[in-house]
Amino acid sequence: MKVLLAQLSPKVGDKKANIDKMEKAIRKTKPDLALFGELYLTGYMARDAWRTLAEPVPGPSTQAVSEIARKNSTHIIFGMPERDTKARLLYNVAVLATPDGTVEKYRKIHPANFGPFEEGIYFARGREPKLVETKLGKIGLMICFDSFFPELAKVLALQGADILAVISAAPNTSKPMFDKVLPARAVENTCFVLYCNLVGTELNVVFAGGTQAIGPRGEYIGVAKDYKEDLVVVDLDLADLGPARQARPTIRDTQPHLVDWALGRGPKRRGRED
């Protein structure tokens, strides 16, 4: 499978320009799967403008991206603000558009709301993990700060994820932590981890990039240049997952009852167990 990690700098507030840039990158590289950054459609620092820029999913922008997916036989993952008209809420979502016209979405479970991040002001919190079964394999969707919560990646892996696809808008100050966390998520779950970050400067926030593809043993398959737009193209072979999981059976030996135990919901046992 040919994968494009498109580390690009979107134009804040200009959805058409950003979709055109997406299409250009896909036409140039002709991938089976393409990833673009968190809130790529509008830019990350649109802030109050998200209220007018947000759209329902499906909606006009997802329809435009679906057409790009159809014409290029490409699965496309990108970020955008979603408007839930019924609940009157906004969500930070990852959208997966497939060549057959299917549009799936994941609402970010862990909006960043600390330091320079203000997502909690604008976006409601998602509630459900999202695993999408595609012709390419089973893809678990995650967004940026989600990566710091191993339980979310583990849930997706236990559901059968082959790939953890993480789109991001992480500033340069966060890069050292992502460089540590992402390989851990790959090794813990013997999954491919695809991480696509924004790059460039929006208002006072500098996005370093740090886009990378990681194999199920934690090995780097492809890494983007820092502080520059870059199109990283890698080849993934899902047949590599079987030997990796046999050699280090982190999924097989996962003990889900420990979560209940940690939260005080499991049975209390005394004495020694054989």
N, C-alpha and C positions, 0 to 999 in steps of 0.2 A: 504494500500500500504506500502510495506517495503522499506525503503530508507536507503542507505549507504552514509555517508559523510566520505570520505577517506582522512583524514588529514595525508599526506605523504610527505616525503622528496625525491624529484626526484634526479637522478644522472645527473648532468649537461652534456648535449651533448650526452647522451646514450639513444636513443629512444627505442631500444629493451629492455634494462633493465627496463625502466620505464613502458613499456607496459606489460612486464612479471610481474612486481610488481602489476600493476592494475588487471591483471587476477587473481593473487593469492588472492588479497583482495576480489574480487567478488566471487570466488569459496568458500572462507571461510564463507562469510556472506549470499550469495544467495539472493540478493535484487531484487526488481522490478525496482528500479531506483538507480543509483550510481553516485556520484559527485566526481570529482578530481579537483585539483587546477588549477589556471591560468598558462598557459604555462607549464603545468605538463609534457607534452611530452618531452620537451628539457631542462627543468629547466629555472628559470626566468632570471638568470644572464649569459645566453649564449652570449648575446651581439653581437659582430661582427660575431660570428659563426651562428647566426640566418640566415644569407644570404645563407649558405650552408645547414643548417638543415631544413629550411622551405620547405613545400611541398604544392602542390595544394590540394584543398578539392573538391571532393574526391581525394584520392591518396593512396599510399602504407600504411601509418600508419592508416588512417581512415578505410581502408579495413581490416587491422588486428584487429582494435577495433570492427568493425562491426561483425567480426567472433566471437569475444568474446561475444558480445551482443547476437548473434544468439544462440550460444551454451548454454548460461546461461539464456536465456529468460529475459535479463536485458536491460533496457534503460541506456545508459552511456553518461554522460556529462563530458568533459575534455577540457583543454586548450592547444593550439598549435600555432606556427607561420605558417601562410598561405602564400604561394607564388601565387600571381595573375600573371601568365605568360603573359597574354595579356597586362595588364597595367604596368607590370614590377614593381609591388609594393608588399610590405609585409604588412600583417595585423595580429594583435593579435586577435585570434578568440576563441570562445567557440563552440565546436562541440557536437552535439547530435546524437548519433548512436542508432538506434532502433533494436529490434530483427528481424524485417521484412526486414532489409537491407537498410532502409532509412537513409541518412546522411544529417543533417541540420547544418548550421553554422550561427553564429552571429559575425560580425566584431565590435570590441570594439569602441564605439562612443567617449569615453572620455579617450584617452591614457594619462597616467600620465607622466607629463614632468615638474617636479619641485623637488626641494630638491635632494634626492638620485635617483630619477626616470628619466630615459632617453628614455622612450618609443617613444617619439616624434621624436627621432633621427632615429629610425629604422622602425617604423610602421606608415602607413597612417591611417587616421581617418575613421572609419566606418560611415555610414550615416543613416541606417535604423534600427529601433527596430525589434526584432525577437520574434514572438510568434509561438510556435509549438504545434499543436494539436496532441496528442498522445492517445493511448488506456488508459493511466493512467490519463489523464486530459490535460488541456491547460497549457503549461509551457513557461514562459517568461524568456529569457536568458539575463544575465547581467554579467559584468566582473568588479570586484574590484571597481575602482574609480567611475564607473557608479552609485554605490550606493548613492553617495553624491548628486545626481541630481534627486530630487523627481519627476520631470516631466517625466523622462524616465519610472520609475516604474508606474506612473499614466497612461501613454499611454498604457502600457502593461495590466494594470488592466482594463482600459476602453475597451480594445479589448477582455476581457474575461479571463484573466489569473487566474488560480487557484493557481499556484505556481510561485514565483519569484526565479529562480535558479541563485545564484551568485557564480561564481568561482573567486578565489582571490590569489594574491601574495602580501599580505600586511605585512610590517615589524612590529616589536614589538612596534615601536613608534606610529603606526596608530591604534593599537588595542583599546585603550579607545574610539576613535571616532567611530569605527565600532560597538562597543558595544552599543553606543547610537543611531546610524543611522539605524541599521538594524531593531530593534523593531519598530521604527517610520515608516519605509516602510511597515511593516506588518499591523500596525494599520491604517495608511492612506488609505490603499487599501484593507483591510480585506482579505488578501491573506496569504498563507503559504510562509515564506521566508526560503530558504535553502542556507546556506553560507558555502562554503568549501575553506579553506585557505591552503597554503603550510606551512610546518614547517621545521626547521633546518636552517643551515647557508650556504649561497652561496656567495663566495668572502667576502665582508665586510657587507653583509646584513643578519640580523637575522630575521627569520620568526617565530612569536610567536605561530601561530596556531589561536586559537579563533574561530574555526569551531563551528557552532551552527545551530539548527533548531528552528524556531519560528512560533507559531500559529497565526491565524488571529486576535486574541485579544492582540497580543504582548507577549504572554506567552512563556516561554522557554520550548521546548519539549526535547531537547538534546543538550549537550555542551561537546566539546572535552577537553582533558587535555592540558594545556598550555606547549609549548616547547617540546612536545613529539609526536611521531607518534601515531595516535589513529584512530580506526575505530568506528565511532558513527553510531549506527543503531537505527532508530526510525520508528514508525508506524504512517502514516498519514491517516486520514479519511476525504475525501473531503466533506462528508455530514456535517461536522462542519462549512463549509463556510456559508451555508444558515442562520442558527441561528445567527452567528456572524454578518452577513450583515444586518439582520433585527434589531438586537439590536443597531448597530451603523452604519447607512447607508452612509458610506463615499463615496462609489461608486455612489449610487443613487443621492446624493446631490452635486456631483462634478459639477462645473460650468466652462466648457471649455472656454467660451467666455472671462474669466478673463485673459487668456494668451494673447489673441489678444489685450485686453485692455492694459495690461502691456507693450506690445510692440508697442503701438500706432497705431494698425491696426483696432481697433474697432471703432464703431460710437461714436462720442462725444455727450453726453447728458447733458442738463442743467436742473436744477430744481429737484424737488422731484418726485420719482417714487413710486407708490403704489404697 
